[in-house]
Amino acid sequence: MLTRSERGKVCSAARMLEMLEFRFGAFEALAYASIELARNAPESQLPMSRLTAEAILEFGDDLRQVNQALAPEPS
């Protein structure tokens, strides 16, 4: 994740949080897949445990809430 511009200026905390939220989508996709697979497959065959998947989804929700809280108010 690039945290500096070409001129060396550090990205704002809000911009870094936004980038983290988008990158976190890959983990959420795995978590959703694990939860879906858990309906038909034993946990030993899943990419991650159901508890881990649920924790990842909860963390993703928290990331989005923080990002929304930092977003500027529409005028």
PQR file with spaces between the fields and no chain letter, atoms N, CA, C, O and H, PARSE charges and radii, in Angstrom:
ATOM       1  N    MET     1       0.854   -1.165    0.000 -0.4000 1.5000
ATOM       2  CA   MET     1       0.000    0.000    0.000 -0.0000 2.0000
ATOM       3  C    MET     1       0.900    1.228    0.000  0.5500 1.7000
ATOM       4  O    MET     1       1.708    1.417    0.909 -0.5500 1.4000
ATOM       5  N    LEU     2       0.756    2.046   -1.008 -0.4000 1.5000
ATOM       6  CA   LEU     2       1.553    3.259   -1.082 -0.0000 2.0000
ATOM       7  C    LEU     2       0.987    4.295   -0.122  0.5500 1.7000
ATOM       8  O    LEU     2      -0.178    4.680   -0.223 -0.5500 1.4000
ATOM       9  H    LEU     2       0.100    1.893   -1.747  0.4000 1.0000
ATOM      10  N    THR     3       1.812    4.737    0.798 -0.4000 1.5000
ATOM      11  CA   THR     3       1.357    5.709    1.787 -0.0000 2.0000
ATOM      12  C    THR     3       1.955    7.090    1.563  0.5500 1.7000
ATOM      13  O    THR     3       1.701    8.020    2.329 -0.5500 1.4000
ATOM      14  H    THR     3       2.758    4.425    0.881  0.4000 1.0000
ATOM      15  N    ARG     4       2.748    7.213    0.510 -0.4000 1.5000
ATOM      16  CA   ARG     4       3.353    8.505    0.177 -0.0000 2.0000
ATOM      17  C    ARG     4       3.101    8.826   -1.292  0.5500 1.7000
ATOM      18  O    ARG     4       3.039    7.931   -2.135 -0.5500 1.4000
ATOM      19  H    ARG     4       2.954    6.458   -0.112  0.4000 1.0000
ATOM      20  N    SER     5       2.960   10.105   -1.581 -0.4000 1.5000
ATOM      21  CA   SER     5       2.802   10.534   -2.968 -0.0000 2.0000
ATOM      22  C    SER     5       4.165   10.501   -3.651  0.5500 1.7000
ATOM      23  O    SER     5       5.178   10.223   -3.010 -0.5500 1.4000
ATOM      24  H    SER     5       3.011   10.832   -0.896  0.4000 1.0000
ATOM      25  N    GLU     6       4.187   10.784   -4.951 -0.4000 1.5000
ATOM      26  CA   GLU     6       5.455   10.809   -5.681 -0.0000 2.0000
ATOM      27  C    GLU     6       6.398   11.870   -5.128  0.5500 1.7000
ATOM      28  O    GLU     6       7.617   11.751   -5.251 -0.5500 1.4000
ATOM      29  H    GLU     6       3.364   11.010   -5.472  0.4000 1.0000
ATOM      30  N    ARG     7       5.841   12.886   -4.530 -0.4000 1.5000
ATOM      31  CA   ARG     7       6.653   13.956   -3.938 -0.0000 2.0000
ATOM      32  C    ARG     7       7.101   13.645   -2.515  0.5500 1.7000
ATOM      33  O    ARG     7       7.807   14.444   -1.900 -0.5500 1.4000
ATOM      34  H    ARG     7       4.850   12.982   -4.429  0.4000 1.0000
ATOM      35  N    GLY     8       6.698   12.492   -1.988 -0.4000 1.5000
ATOM      36  CA   GLY     8       7.110   12.090   -0.652 -0.0000 2.0000
ATOM      37  C    GLY     8       6.159   12.495    0.451  0.5500 1.7000
ATOM      38  O    GLY     8       6.419   12.223    1.623 -0.5500 1.4000
ATOM      39  H    GLY     8       6.125   11.843   -2.488  0.4000 1.0000
ATOM      40  N    LYS     9       5.044   13.150    0.092 -0.4000 1.5000
ATOM      41  CA   LYS     9       4.079   13.572    1.101 -0.0000 2.0000
ATOM      42  C    LYS     9       3.279   12.359    1.582  0.5500 1.7000
ATOM      43  O    LYS     9       2.814   11.556    0.774 -0.5500 1.4000
ATOM      44  H    LYS     9       4.832   13.371   -0.860  0.4000 1.0000
ATOM      45  N    VAL    10       3.124   12.232    2.892 -0.4000 1.5000
ATOM      46  CA   VAL    10       2.397   11.110    3.489 -0.0000 2.0000
ATOM      47  C    VAL    10       0.893   11.313    3.277  0.5500 1.7000
ATOM      48  O    VAL    10       0.372   12.417    3.437 -0.5500 1.4000
ATOM      49  H    VAL    10       3.502   12.884    3.549  0.4000 1.0000
ATOM      50  N    CYS    11       0.208   10.222    2.915 -0.4000 1.5000
ATOM      51  CA   CYS    11      -1.246   10.271    2.751 -0.0000 2.0000
ATOM      52  C    CYS    11      -1.901   10.596    4.089  0.5500 1.7000
ATOM      53  O    CYS    11      -1.344   10.323    5.152 -0.5500 1.4000
ATOM      54  H    CYS    11       0.631    9.326    2.785  0.4000 1.0000
ATOM      55  N    SER    12      -3.077   11.175    4.016 -0.4000 1.5000
ATOM      56  CA   SER    12      -3.817   11.460    5.249 -0.0000 2.0000
ATOM      57  C    SER    12      -4.268   10.150    5.890  0.5500 1.7000
ATOM      58  O    SER    12      -4.361    9.118    5.225 -0.5500 1.4000
ATOM      59  H    SER    12      -3.529   11.396    3.152  0.4000 1.0000
ATOM      60  N    ALA    13      -4.542   10.207    7.173 -0.4000 1.5000
ATOM      61  CA   ALA    13      -5.021    9.021    7.895 -0.0000 2.0000
ATOM      62  C    ALA    13      -6.340    8.535    7.301  0.5500 1.7000
ATOM      63  O    ALA    13      -6.572    7.330    7.210 -0.5500 1.4000
ATOM      64  H    ALA    13      -4.467   11.045    7.713  0.4000 1.0000
ATOM      65  N    ALA    14      -7.199    9.461    6.899 -0.4000 1.5000
ATOM      66  CA   ALA    14      -8.479    9.078    6.308 -0.0000 2.0000
ATOM      67  C    ALA    14      -8.260    8.335    4.995  0.5500 1.7000
ATOM      68  O    ALA    14      -8.950    7.353    4.722 -0.5500 1.4000
ATOM      69  H    ALA    14      -7.011   10.441    6.973  0.4000 1.0000
ATOM      70  N    ARG    15      -7.305    8.791    4.174 -0.4000 1.5000
ATOM      71  CA   ARG    15      -7.024    8.133    2.897 -0.0000 2.0000
ATOM      72  C    ARG    15      -6.444    6.737    3.135  0.5500 1.7000
ATOM      73  O    ARG    15      -6.810    5.790    2.438 -0.5500 1.4000
ATOM      74  H    ARG    15      -6.744    9.589    4.396  0.4000 1.0000
ATOM      75  N    MET    16      -5.549    6.602    4.106 -0.4000 1.5000
ATOM      76  CA   MET    16      -4.980    5.285    4.411 -0.0000 2.0000
ATOM      77  C    MET    16      -6.059    4.329    4.919  0.5500 1.7000
ATOM      78  O    MET    16      -6.051    3.145    4.580 -0.5500 1.4000
ATOM      79  H    MET    16      -5.251    7.371    4.672  0.4000 1.0000
ATOM      80  N    LEU    17      -6.980    4.837    5.728 -0.4000 1.5000
ATOM      81  CA   LEU    17      -8.080    4.012    6.217 -0.0000 2.0000
ATOM      82  C    LEU    17      -8.962    3.566    5.057  0.5500 1.7000
ATOM      83  O    LEU    17      -9.413    2.421    5.026 -0.5500 1.4000
ATOM      84  H    LEU    17      -6.986    5.798    6.004  0.4000 1.0000
ATOM      85  N    GLU    18      -9.209    4.458    4.106 -0.4000 1.5000
ATOM      86  CA   GLU    18     -10.001    4.111    2.932 -0.0000 2.0000
ATOM      87  C    GLU    18      -9.308    3.001    2.124  0.5500 1.7000
ATOM      88  O    GLU    18      -9.961    2.056    1.681 -0.5500 1.4000
ATOM      89  H    GLU    18      -8.842    5.388    4.132  0.4000 1.0000
ATOM      90  N    MET    19      -7.997    3.118    1.936 -0.4000 1.5000
ATOM      91  CA   MET    19      -7.252    2.096    1.203 -0.0000 2.0000
ATOM      92  C    MET    19      -7.301    0.761    1.941  0.5500 1.7000
ATOM      93  O    MET    19      -7.456   -0.290    1.319 -0.5500 1.4000
ATOM      94  H    MET    19      -7.466    3.886    2.296  0.4000 1.0000
ATOM      95  N    LEU    20      -7.170    0.803    3.261 -0.4000 1.5000
ATOM      96  CA   LEU    20      -7.226   -0.417    4.063 -0.0000 2.0000
ATOM      97  C    LEU    20      -8.589   -1.079    3.942  0.5500 1.7000
ATOM      98  O    LEU    20      -8.681   -2.301    3.836 -0.5500 1.4000
ATOM      99  H    LEU    20      -7.043    1.657    3.766  0.4000 1.0000
ATOM     100  N    GLU    21      -9.638   -0.282    3.958 -0.4000 1.5000
ATOM     101  CA   GLU    21     -10.992   -0.822    3.830 -0.0000 2.0000
ATOM     102  C    GLU    21     -11.152   -1.564    2.505  0.5500 1.7000
ATOM     103  O    GLU    21     -11.720   -2.656    2.475 -0.5500 1.4000
ATOM     104  H    GLU    21      -9.563    0.712    4.045  0.4000 1.0000
ATOM     105  N    PHE    22     -10.658   -0.986    1.410 -0.4000 1.5000
ATOM     106  CA   PHE    22     -10.779   -1.640    0.109 -0.0000 2.0000
ATOM     107  C    PHE    22      -9.937   -2.910    0.049  0.5500 1.7000
ATOM     108  O    PHE    22     -10.392   -3.920   -0.489 -0.5500 1.4000
ATOM     109  H    PHE    22     -10.196   -0.099    1.434  0.4000 1.0000
ATOM     110  N    ARG    23      -8.734   -2.882    0.584 -0.4000 1.5000
ATOM     111  CA   ARG    23      -7.876   -4.074    0.570 -0.0000 2.0000
ATOM     112  C    ARG    23      -8.436   -5.184    1.447  0.5500 1.7000
ATOM     113  O    ARG    23      -8.223   -6.366    1.176 -0.5500 1.4000
ATOM     114  H    ARG    23      -8.365   -2.061    1.021  0.4000 1.0000
ATOM     115  N    PHE    24      -9.143   -4.805    2.484 -0.4000 1.5000
ATOM     116  CA   PHE    24      -9.704   -5.786    3.402 -0.0000 2.0000
ATOM     117  C    PHE    24     -10.785   -6.621    2.726  0.5500 1.7000
ATOM     118  O    PHE    24     -11.152   -7.682    3.231 -0.5500 1.4000
ATOM     119  H    PHE    24      -9.316   -3.845    2.704  0.4000 1.0000
ATOM     120  N    GLY    25     -11.292   -6.160    1.604 -0.4000 1.5000
ATOM     121  CA   GLY    25     -12.336   -6.876    0.878 -0.0000 2.0000
ATOM     122  C    GLY    25     -11.959   -8.311    0.537  0.5500 1.7000
ATOM     123  O    GLY    25     -12.825   -9.186    0.517 -0.5500 1.4000
ATOM     124  H    GLY    25     -10.994   -5.299    1.194  0.4000 1.0000
ATOM     125  N    ALA    26     -10.685   -8.566    0.269 -0.4000 1.5000
ATOM     126  CA   ALA    26     -10.241   -9.930   -0.047 -0.0000 2.0000
ATOM     127  C    ALA    26     -10.457  -10.861    1.149  0.5500 1.7000
ATOM     128  O    ALA    26     -10.882  -12.003    0.977 -0.5500 1.4000
ATOM     129  H    ALA    26      -9.982   -7.855    0.285  0.4000 1.0000
ATOM     130  N    PHE    27     -10.168  -10.380    2.346 -0.4000 1.5000
ATOM     131  CA   PHE    27     -10.384  -11.193    3.545 -0.0000 2.0000
ATOM     132  C    PHE    27     -11.874  -11.437    3.754  0.5500 1.7000
ATOM     133  O    PHE    27     -12.288  -12.527    4.150 -0.5500 1.4000
ATOM     134  H    PHE    27      -9.822   -9.452    2.486  0.4000 1.0000
ATOM     135  N    GLU    28     -12.669  -10.413    3.484 -0.4000 1.5000
ATOM     136  CA   GLU    28     -14.115  -10.582    3.634 -0.0000 2.0000
ATOM     137  C    GLU    28     -14.652  -11.613    2.644  0.5500 1.7000
ATOM     138  O    GLU    28     -15.531  -12.401    2.992 -0.5500 1.4000
ATOM     139  H    GLU    28     -12.332   -9.528    3.163  0.4000 1.0000
ATOM     140  N    ALA    29     -14.141  -11.617    1.431 -0.4000 1.5000
ATOM     141  CA   ALA    29     -14.578  -12.600    0.438 -0.0000 2.0000
ATOM     142  C    ALA    29     -14.276  -14.019    0.930  0.5500 1.7000
ATOM     143  O    ALA    29     -15.113  -14.913    0.806 -0.5500 1.4000
ATOM     144  H    ALA    29     -13.427  -10.977    1.148  0.4000 1.0000
ATOM     145  N    LEU    30     -13.079  -14.220    1.489 -0.4000 1.5000
ATOM     146  CA   LEU    30     -12.741  -15.535    2.048 -0.0000 2.0000
ATOM     147  C    LEU    30     -13.652  -15.892    3.222  0.5500 1.7000
ATOM     148  O    LEU    30     -14.066  -17.042    3.375 -0.5500 1.4000
ATOM     149  H    LEU    30     -12.400  -13.494    1.590  0.4000 1.0000
ATOM     150  N    ALA    31     -13.954  -14.899    4.039 -0.4000 1.5000
ATOM     151  CA   ALA    31     -14.817  -15.142    5.193 -0.0000 2.0000
ATOM     152  C    ALA    31     -16.219  -15.546    4.741  0.5500 1.7000
ATOM     153  O    ALA    31     -16.790  -16.502    5.266 -0.5500 1.4000
ATOM     154  H    ALA    31     -13.618  -13.965    3.915  0.4000 1.0000
ATOM     155  N    TYR    32     -16.772  -14.823    3.771 -0.4000 1.5000
ATOM     156  CA   TYR    32     -18.101  -15.190    3.257 -0.0000 2.0000
ATOM     157  C    TYR    32     -18.088  -16.592    2.658  0.5500 1.7000
ATOM     158  O    TYR    32     -19.014  -17.372    2.879 -0.5500 1.4000
ATOM     159  H    TYR    32     -16.308  -14.047    3.344  0.4000 1.0000
ATOM     160  N    ALA    33     -17.045  -16.913    1.903 -0.4000 1.5000
ATOM     161  CA   ALA    33     -16.936  -18.238    1.297 -0.0000 2.0000
ATOM     162  C    ALA    33     -16.869  -19.316    2.377  0.5500 1.7000
ATOM     163  O    ALA    33     -17.503  -20.363    2.252 -0.5500 1.4000
ATOM     164  H    ALA    33     -16.293  -16.279    1.723  0.4000 1.0000
ATOM     165  N    SER    34     -16.111  -19.064    3.424 -0.4000 1.5000
ATOM     166  CA   SER    34     -15.990  -20.039    4.517 -0.0000 2.0000
ATOM     167  C    SER    34     -17.328  -20.274    5.195  0.5500 1.7000
ATOM     168  O    SER    34     -17.676  -21.410    5.518 -0.5500 1.4000
ATOM     169  H    SER    34     -15.596  -18.213    3.526  0.4000 1.0000
ATOM     170  N    ILE    35     -18.074  -19.206    5.410 -0.4000 1.5000
ATOM     171  CA   ILE    35     -19.379  -19.351    6.065 -0.0000 2.0000
ATOM     172  C    ILE    35     -20.336  -20.139    5.174  0.5500 1.7000
ATOM     173  O    ILE    35     -21.088  -20.986    5.658 -0.5500 1.4000
ATOM     174  H    ILE    35     -17.791  -18.283    5.147  0.4000 1.0000
ATOM     175  N    GLU    36     -20.307  -19.860    3.879 -0.4000 1.5000
ATOM     176  CA   GLU    36     -21.158  -20.610    2.948 -0.0000 2.0000
ATOM     177  C    GLU    36     -20.752  -22.085    2.905  0.5500 1.7000
ATOM     178  O    GLU    36     -21.608  -22.969    2.946 -0.5500 1.4000
ATOM     179  H    GLU    36     -19.697  -19.172    3.486  0.4000 1.0000
ATOM     180  N    LEU    37     -19.451  -22.346    2.824 -0.4000 1.5000
ATOM     181  CA   LEU    37     -18.976  -23.730    2.775 -0.0000 2.0000
ATOM     182  C    LEU    37     -19.252  -24.480    4.069  0.5500 1.7000
ATOM     183  O    LEU    37     -19.420  -25.699    4.052 -0.5500 1.4000
ATOM     184  H    LEU    37     -18.755  -21.628    2.790  0.4000 1.0000
ATOM     185  N    ALA    38     -19.301  -23.770    5.189 -0.4000 1.5000
ATOM     186  CA   ALA    38     -19.518  -24.408    6.488 -0.0000 2.0000
ATOM     187  C    ALA    38     -20.875  -25.103    6.556  0.5500 1.7000
ATOM     188  O    ALA    38     -21.087  -25.978    7.396 -0.5500 1.4000
ATOM     189  H    ALA    38     -19.164  -22.779    5.202  0.4000 1.0000
ATOM     190  N    ARG    39     -21.781  -24.718    5.683 -0.4000 1.5000
ATOM     191  CA   ARG    39     -23.095  -25.359    5.675 -0.0000 2.0000
ATOM     192  C    ARG    39     -23.036  -26.796    5.161  0.5500 1.7000
ATOM     193  O    ARG    39     -23.893  -27.616    5.490 -0.5500 1.4000
ATOM     194  H    ARG    39     -21.609  -24.007    5.001  0.4000 1.0000
ATOM     195  N    ASN    40     -22.002  -27.099    4.341 -0.4000 1.5000
ATOM     196  CA   ASN    40     -21.942  -28.416    3.708 -0.0000 2.0000
ATOM     197  C    ASN    40     -20.646  -29.176    3.937  0.5500 1.7000
ATOM     198  O    ASN    40     -20.582  -30.370    3.646 -0.5500 1.4000
ATOM     199  H    ASN    40     -21.305  -26.433    4.074  0.4000 1.0000
ATOM     200  N    ALA    41     -19.627  -28.531    4.440 -0.4000 1.5000
ATOM     201  CA   ALA    41     -18.320  -29.179    4.577 -0.0000 2.0000
ATOM     202  C    ALA    41     -17.870  -29.140    6.039  0.5500 1.7000
ATOM     203  O    ALA    41     -18.246  -28.235    6.785 -0.5500 1.4000
ATOM     204  H    ALA    41     -19.678  -27.561    4.677  0.4000 1.0000
ATOM     205  N    PRO    42     -17.071  -30.117    6.438 -0.5600 1.5000
ATOM     206  CA   PRO    42     -16.518  -30.079    7.798  0.2800 2.0000
ATOM     207  C    PRO    42     -15.534  -28.914    7.944  0.5500 1.7000
ATOM     208  O    PRO    42     -14.893  -28.503    6.977 -0.5500 1.4000
ATOM     209  N    GLU    43     -15.430  -28.404    9.140 -0.4000 1.5000
ATOM     210  CA   GLU    43     -14.584  -27.232    9.382 -0.0000 2.0000
ATOM     211  C    GLU    43     -13.131  -27.468    9.006  0.5500 1.7000
ATOM     212  O    GLU    43     -12.429  -26.527    8.636 -0.5500 1.4000
ATOM     213  H    GLU    43     -15.951  -28.738    9.926  0.4000 1.0000
ATOM     214  N    SER    44     -12.673  -28.705    9.096 -0.4000 1.5000
ATOM     215  CA   SER    44     -11.278  -29.007    8.751 -0.0000 2.0000
ATOM     216  C    SER    44     -10.981  -28.753    7.269  0.5500 1.7000
ATOM     217  O    SER    44      -9.817  -28.621    6.890 -0.5500 1.4000
ATOM     218  H    SER    44     -13.243  -29.469    9.397  0.4000 1.0000
ATOM     219  N    GLN    45     -12.011  -28.683    6.433 -0.4000 1.5000
ATOM     220  CA   GLN    45     -11.816  -28.456    5.004 -0.0000 2.0000
ATOM     221  C    GLN    45     -12.037  -26.996    4.595  0.5500 1.7000
ATOM     222  O    GLN    45     -11.925  -26.664    3.415 -0.5500 1.4000
ATOM     223  H    GLN    45     -12.956  -28.790    6.741  0.4000 1.0000
ATOM     224  N    LEU    46     -12.341  -26.144    5.534 -0.4000 1.5000
ATOM     225  CA   LEU    46     -12.620  -24.737    5.241 -0.0000 2.0000
ATOM     226  C    LEU    46     -11.330  -23.914    5.196  0.5500 1.7000
ATOM     227  O    LEU    46     -10.351  -24.271    5.851 -0.5500 1.4000
ATOM     228  H    LEU    46     -12.432  -26.414    6.493  0.4000 1.0000
ATOM     229  N    PRO    47     -11.319  -22.812    4.429 -0.5600 1.5000
ATOM     230  CA   PRO    47     -10.130  -21.963    4.397  0.2800 2.0000
ATOM     231  C    PRO    47      -9.829  -21.310    5.751  0.5500 1.7000
ATOM     232  O    PRO    47      -8.684  -20.960    6.039 -0.5500 1.4000
ATOM     233  N    MET    48     -10.871  -21.151    6.578 -0.4000 1.5000
ATOM     234  CA   MET    48     -10.692  -20.605    7.929 -0.0000 2.0000
ATOM     235  C    MET    48     -11.865  -21.063    8.782  0.5500 1.7000
ATOM     236  O    MET    48     -12.900  -21.472    8.255 -0.5500 1.4000
ATOM     237  H    MET    48     -11.801  -21.436    6.345  0.4000 1.0000
ATOM     238  N    SER    49     -11.707  -20.996   10.082 -0.4000 1.5000
ATOM     239  CA   SER    49     -12.796  -21.420   10.964 -0.0000 2.0000
ATOM     240  C    SER    49     -13.957  -20.423   10.866  0.5500 1.7000
ATOM     241  O    SER    49     -13.790  -19.268   10.476 -0.5500 1.4000
ATOM     242  H    SER    49     -10.867  -20.664   10.510  0.4000 1.0000
ATOM     243  N    ARG    50     -15.120  -20.918   11.231 -0.4000 1.5000
ATOM     244  CA   ARG    50     -16.306  -20.044   11.196 -0.0000 2.0000
ATOM     245  C    ARG    50     -16.146  -18.867   12.155  0.5500 1.7000
ATOM     246  O    ARG    50     -16.562  -17.754   11.834 -0.5500 1.4000
ATOM     247  H    ARG    50     -15.255  -21.857   11.548  0.4000 1.0000
ATOM     248  N    LEU    51     -15.551  -19.092   13.325 -0.4000 1.5000
ATOM     249  CA   LEU    51     -15.343  -17.994   14.284 -0.0000 2.0000
ATOM     250  C    LEU    51     -14.409  -16.933   13.713  0.5500 1.7000
ATOM     251  O    LEU    51     -14.646  -15.738   13.887 -0.5500 1.4000
ATOM     252  H    LEU    51     -15.213  -19.996   13.586  0.4000 1.0000
ATOM     253  N    THR    52     -13.353  -17.362   13.034 -0.4000 1.5000
ATOM     254  CA   THR    52     -12.435  -16.419   12.405 -0.0000 2.0000
ATOM     255  C    THR    52     -13.151  -15.634   11.319  0.5500 1.7000
ATOM     256  O    THR    52     -12.981  -14.420   11.208 -0.5500 1.4000
ATOM     257  H    THR    52     -13.160  -18.333   12.893  0.4000 1.0000
ATOM     258  N    ALA    53     -13.952  -16.327   10.517 -0.4000 1.5000
ATOM     259  CA   ALA    53     -14.696  -15.673    9.445 -0.0000 2.0000
ATOM     260  C    ALA    53     -15.646  -14.621   10.004  0.5500 1.7000
ATOM     261  O    ALA    53     -15.737  -13.515    9.469 -0.5500 1.4000
ATOM     262  H    ALA    53     -14.090  -17.314   10.607  0.4000 1.0000
ATOM     263  N    GLU    54     -16.344  -14.960   11.067 -0.4000 1.5000
ATOM     264  CA   GLU    54     -17.269  -14.002   11.679 -0.0000 2.0000
ATOM     265  C    GLU    54     -16.520  -12.805   12.263  0.5500 1.7000
ATOM     266  O    GLU    54     -17.003  -11.675   12.180 -0.5500 1.4000
ATOM     267  H    GLU    54     -16.270  -15.857   11.501  0.4000 1.0000
ATOM     268  N    ALA    55     -15.350  -13.040   12.851 -0.4000 1.5000
ATOM     269  CA   ALA    55     -14.546  -11.938   13.393 -0.0000 2.0000
ATOM     270  C    ALA    55     -14.058  -11.014   12.272  0.5500 1.7000
ATOM     271  O    ALA    55     -14.032   -9.795   12.438 -0.5500 1.4000
ATOM     272  H    ALA    55     -14.958  -13.958   12.919  0.4000 1.0000
ATOM     273  N    ILE    56     -13.675  -11.592   11.139 -0.4000 1.5000
ATOM     274  CA   ILE    56     -13.235  -10.791    9.996 -0.0000 2.0000
ATOM     275  C    ILE    56     -14.375   -9.924    9.488  0.5500 1.7000
ATOM     276  O    ILE    56     -14.173   -8.744    9.200 -0.5500 1.4000
ATOM     277  H    ILE    56     -13.696  -12.583   11.004  0.4000 1.0000
ATOM     278  N    LEU    57     -15.570  -10.494    9.374 -0.4000 1.5000
ATOM     279  CA   LEU    57     -16.717   -9.721    8.901 -0.0000 2.0000
ATOM     280  C    LEU    57     -17.066   -8.600    9.878  0.5500 1.7000
ATOM     281  O    LEU    57     -17.424   -7.498    9.460 -0.5500 1.4000
ATOM     282  H    LEU    57     -15.733  -11.452    9.608  0.4000 1.0000
ATOM     283  N    GLU    58     -16.963   -8.877   11.169 -0.4000 1.5000
ATOM     284  CA   GLU    58     -17.227   -7.841   12.175 -0.0000 2.0000
ATOM     285  C    GLU    58     -16.184   -6.722   12.081  0.5500 1.7000
ATOM     286  O    GLU    58     -16.528   -5.544   12.175 -0.5500 1.4000
ATOM     287  H    GLU    58     -16.672   -9.772   11.508  0.4000 1.0000
ATOM     288  N    PHE    59     -14.925   -7.085   11.897 -0.4000 1.5000
ATOM     289  CA   PHE    59     -13.874   -6.088   11.755 -0.0000 2.0000
ATOM     290  C    PHE    59     -14.102   -5.236   10.502  0.5500 1.7000
ATOM     291  O    PHE    59     -13.889   -4.024   10.527 -0.5500 1.4000
ATOM     292  H    PHE    59     -14.645   -8.042   11.821  0.4000 1.0000
ATOM     293  N    GLY    60     -14.536   -5.871    9.409 -0.4000 1.5000
ATOM     294  CA   GLY    60     -14.848   -5.129    8.190 -0.0000 2.0000
ATOM     295  C    GLY    60     -15.946   -4.110    8.423  0.5500 1.7000
ATOM     296  O    GLY    60     -15.867   -2.985    7.928 -0.5500 1.4000
ATOM     297  H    GLY    60     -14.709   -6.856    9.389  0.4000 1.0000
ATOM     298  N    ASP    61     -16.969   -4.492    9.174 -0.4000 1.5000
ATOM     299  CA   ASP    61     -18.035   -3.550    9.524 -0.0000 2.0000
ATOM     300  C    ASP    61     -17.480   -2.379   10.331  0.5500 1.7000
ATOM     301  O    ASP    61     -17.849   -1.227   10.105 -0.5500 1.4000
ATOM     302  H    ASP    61     -17.033   -5.406    9.577  0.4000 1.0000
ATOM     303  N    ASP    62     -16.585   -2.687   11.277 -0.4000 1.5000
ATOM     304  CA   ASP    62     -15.970   -1.628   12.084 -0.0000 2.0000
ATOM     305  C    ASP    62     -15.152   -0.678   11.215  0.5500 1.7000
ATOM     306  O    ASP    62     -15.202    0.537   11.407 -0.5500 1.4000
ATOM     307  H    ASP    62     -16.285   -3.623   11.461  0.4000 1.0000
ATOM     308  N    LEU    63     -14.394   -1.226   10.254 -0.4000 1.5000
ATOM     309  CA   LEU    63     -13.614   -0.380    9.347 -0.0000 2.0000
ATOM     310  C    LEU    63     -14.516    0.575    8.573  0.5500 1.7000
ATOM     311  O    LEU    63     -14.210    1.761    8.447 -0.5500 1.4000
ATOM     312  H    LEU    63     -14.354   -2.213   10.098  0.4000 1.0000
ATOM     313  N    ARG    64     -15.619    0.060    8.060 -0.4000 1.5000
ATOM     314  CA   ARG    64     -16.536    0.915    7.294 -0.0000 2.0000
ATOM     315  C    ARG    64     -17.155    1.991    8.180  0.5500 1.7000
ATOM     316  O    ARG    64     -17.325    3.127    7.739 -0.5500 1.4000
ATOM     317  H    ARG    64     -15.867   -0.903    8.163  0.4000 1.0000
ATOM     318  N    GLN    65     -17.492    1.653    9.420 -0.4000 1.5000
ATOM     319  CA   GLN    65     -18.071    2.642   10.327 -0.0000 2.0000
ATOM     320  C    GLN    65     -17.078    3.761   10.625  0.5500 1.7000
ATOM     321  O    GLN    65     -17.449    4.935   10.635 -0.5500 1.4000
ATOM     322  H    GLN    65     -17.354    0.730    9.779  0.4000 1.0000
ATOM     323  N    VAL    66     -15.827    3.404   10.867 -0.4000 1.5000
ATOM     324  CA   VAL    66     -14.803    4.413   11.138 -0.0000 2.0000
ATOM     325  C    VAL    66     -14.587    5.291    9.910  0.5500 1.7000
ATOM     326  O    VAL    66     -14.471    6.512   10.019 -0.5500 1.4000
ATOM     327  H    VAL    66     -15.526    2.450   10.859  0.4000 1.0000
ATOM     328  N    ASN    67     -14.533    4.656    8.740 -0.4000 1.5000
ATOM     329  CA   ASN    67     -14.330    5.414    7.510 -0.0000 2.0000
ATOM     330  C    ASN    67     -15.488    6.387    7.286  0.5500 1.7000
ATOM     331  O    ASN    67     -15.259    7.524    6.872 -0.5500 1.4000
ATOM     332  H    ASN    67     -14.627    3.664    8.651  0.4000 1.0000
ATOM     333  N    GLN    68     -16.719    5.964    7.550 -0.4000 1.5000
ATOM     334  CA   GLN    68     -17.872    6.847    7.414 -0.0000 2.0000
ATOM     335  C    GLN    68     -17.825    7.973    8.428  0.5500 1.7000
ATOM     336  O    GLN    68     -18.198    9.105    8.118 -0.5500 1.4000
ATOM     337  H    GLN    68     -16.905    5.041    7.886  0.4000 1.0000
ATOM     338  N    ALA    69     -17.369    7.674    9.641 -0.4000 1.5000
ATOM     339  CA   ALA    69     -17.290    8.701   10.675 -0.0000 2.0000
ATOM     340  C    ALA    69     -16.264    9.786   10.315  0.5500 1.7000
ATOM     341  O    ALA    69     -16.415   10.946   10.697 -0.5500 1.4000
ATOM     342  H    ALA    69     -17.066    6.755    9.892  0.4000 1.0000
ATOM     343  N    LEU    70     -15.228    9.393    9.580 -0.4000 1.5000
ATOM     344  CA   LEU    70     -14.196   10.348    9.184 -0.0000 2.0000
ATOM     345  C    LEU    70     -14.529   11.103    7.898  0.5500 1.7000
ATOM     346  O    LEU    70     -13.881   12.095    7.565 -0.5500 1.4000
ATOM     347  H    LEU    70     -15.106    8.450    9.269  0.4000 1.0000
ATOM     348  N    ALA    71     -15.546   10.621    7.180 -0.4000 1.5000
ATOM     349  CA   ALA    71     -15.904   11.262    5.902 -0.0000 2.0000
ATOM     350  C    ALA    71     -16.436   12.670    6.187  0.5500 1.7000
ATOM     351  O    ALA    71     -17.152   12.893    7.163 -0.5500 1.4000
ATOM     352  H    ALA    71     -16.072    9.814    7.450  0.4000 1.0000
ATOM     353  N    PRO    72     -16.073   13.606    5.319 -0.5600 1.5000
ATOM     354  CA   PRO    72     -16.573   14.980    5.513  0.2800 2.0000
ATOM     355  C    PRO    72     -18.084   15.033    5.331  0.5500 1.7000
ATOM     356  O    PRO    72     -18.665   14.277    4.552 -0.5500 1.4000
ATOM     357  N    GLU    73     -18.696   15.939    6.067 -0.4000 1.5000
ATOM     358  CA   GLU    73     -20.138   16.146    5.978 -0.0000 2.0000
ATOM     359  C    GLU    73     -20.501   16.710    4.604  0.5500 1.7000
ATOM     360  O    GLU    73     -19.840   17.632    4.126 -0.5500 1.4000
ATOM     361  H    GLU    73     -18.224   16.553    6.700  0.4000 1.0000
ATOM     362  N    PRO    74     -21.547   16.167    3.960 -0.5600 1.5000
ATOM     363  CA   PRO    74     -21.940   16.745    2.654  0.2800 2.0000
ATOM     364  C    PRO    74     -22.527   18.140    2.876  0.5500 1.7000
ATOM     365  O    PRO    74     -23.229   18.385    3.857 -0.5500 1.4000
ATOM     366  N    SER    75     -22.226   19.046    1.947 -0.4000 1.5000
ATOM     367  CA   SER    75     -22.708   20.422    2.112 -0.0000 2.0000
ATOM     368  C    SER    75     -23.946   20.667    1.321  0.5500 1.7000
ATOM     369  O    SER    75     -24.486   21.773    1.346 -0.5500 1.4000
ATOM     370  H    SER    75     -21.655   18.847    1.150  0.4000 1.0000
